[in-house]
Amino acid sequence: MDAPHENGERASGGCLPRVVIVGGGFGGLYAARSLARAPVAVTVIDKHNHHLFRPLLYQVATGLLSSDKVAAPIRSILRRQKNVTVLMAEVAGVDTRARVVLTREGVVEYDYLVLATGIEYNYFGHDEWKALAPGLASVDDADRIRGKILTAFETAEGLAASGKADASLLHELLTFVQVGAGTAGVEMAGTMAEMARMALARDFRHIDPRSAHILLFDAAPRILPTYSEGLAEKARRHLEGLGVEVRTNAKVERVDEHGVVVNGERIRSRTVLWTAGVVASPAGRWLGADVDKAGRIKVNPDFSVPGHPDVFAVGDTASLAAYTRSLLGVRSTAPELLPGVAQVAIQGGRYVARLIRRRVNGERSPKPFWYWDKGNMAIVGRTFAVADLKHVRFSGFAAWLLWVGIHLYFLVGFANRLLVTLQWAISFVTRRREVRILPLSRAEIAGADSGRQTVVSPDAAFEPSGSGRPRLAVAPITTRGGGSDPRSNQKGSLR
């Protein structure tokens, strides 16, 4: 091939080939690490300065861990790798003719380009819902969600203490809606339930956090659609045992400041969270490449972009069908579409790094990529998880132990592993949450005219004022007469 020959000459001539990696997630980070001893100059570009261990992000959102336990500075992780430069910049596009990456700060030239730009949550054409129902994709998202949850309890306590709130208003504040019942949604709903029924149970005097109503919705016929039906059913039963109300075949039709409309039914809630489907970054549009319905680039068997042999896409940016092998070494009989999980990104990043290294050294390219499928796992409670390892499926405490071990192993940095282990042990014994501080200097609940009450918005701590300082936002709520229980409006079939 022409490209490897050209870049091989560049290396032998003393000018190292330039490898630009866009994205510091699993795919980008493991690609950079795997090029540690290659004769190339690597540049990692990310709009954030940190690598995020997303599988544990839900624990930041529910106060089990602080963000520094699941994130680490990219330049710190790669500090001993002398052939790497880290740039914090936002990429706006790629010019494949000029072979440059376009950032808002300037251009970065490349000889090889690796796109590992990740995903965003899919609001199915309703981007206006993002502000009302945040997804769980970043540290900022996790902090905001934790603020919404805790502020809802604090607001309910303040109103109950004043003696002016009716039961329907308190129920609205203590109703939490989780949209999307994949792995992230199930883990989030289960952890919220344990948070309300254990960690917060004795901290309030005028409300009972254990009365919190947690609903998990999904438009699919069952939760955890990528797992076996048996494991999904076990997870559902365990969630219901924790007090989570699970509703499937439930399509969310509207999200607003008063809650959601699901299959025509209004459900009032001040805290709506979103983990329903994902869409890829705009990397496909940058290249004008063929993409699937989720926006992922349809790549060749070596992760290269068709028509661009020196441009690669890995992780959630790529759509690839490949042969797989299970933990027991059993190979699939036909190529399978690879899922959007961390292991696919890690193995893809390593493969592309190996391919680039071979090209630069003038060696033959490796065989087409195959995926070592280590299975899927989801934690559903303190000592319960489900594990789908293809040919071996089990649940309960053994699956939970395996989940703990694997997640600790893939955390970046020994210090993080040690601190997370310690914090998990403390939380397990005490049933408490480490992170409970809200970024509010003052919180006031102001009264309004008769017949209306003013409630601190769960987003109050996160709404900037014109001066750039945090301000207290209030949302007016009309007090409804009558003593009817709003939960009666949530019964019935959702078909």
Buried (B, 14 or more C-beta within 10 A) or exposed (E): EEBBEEBBEBBEEEEBBBBBBBBBBBBBBBBBBBBBEBBBBBBBBBBBBBBBBBBBBBBBBBBBBBBBBBBBBBBBBBEEBEBBBBBBBEBEBBEBEEBBBBBEEEEBEBBBBBBBBBBBBBBEEBEEBBEBBBBBBBBEBBBBBBBBBBBBBBBBBBBBBEEEBBEBBBBBBBBBBBBBBBBBBBBBBBBBBBBBBBBBEEEBEBBBBBEBBBBBBBBBEBBBEEBBEEBBBBBBEBBEEBBBBBBBBBBBEEBEEBBBBBBEBBBBBBBBBBBBBBBBBBBBBBBEBEBEEBBBBBBBBBBBBEEBBBBBBBBBBBBBEBBBBBEEEEEBEEBBEBEBBBBBBBBBBBBBBBBBBBBBBEEEBEEBBBBEBBBBBBBBBBEBBBBBBBEEBBBBEEBBEBBBEBBBEBBBBEEBBEBBEEBBEEBEEEBBBBBEEBEBEEBEBEEBEEEEBBBBBBBBBBEEEEEEEBEBBBBEBEBEEEEEEBBEEBEEEBE
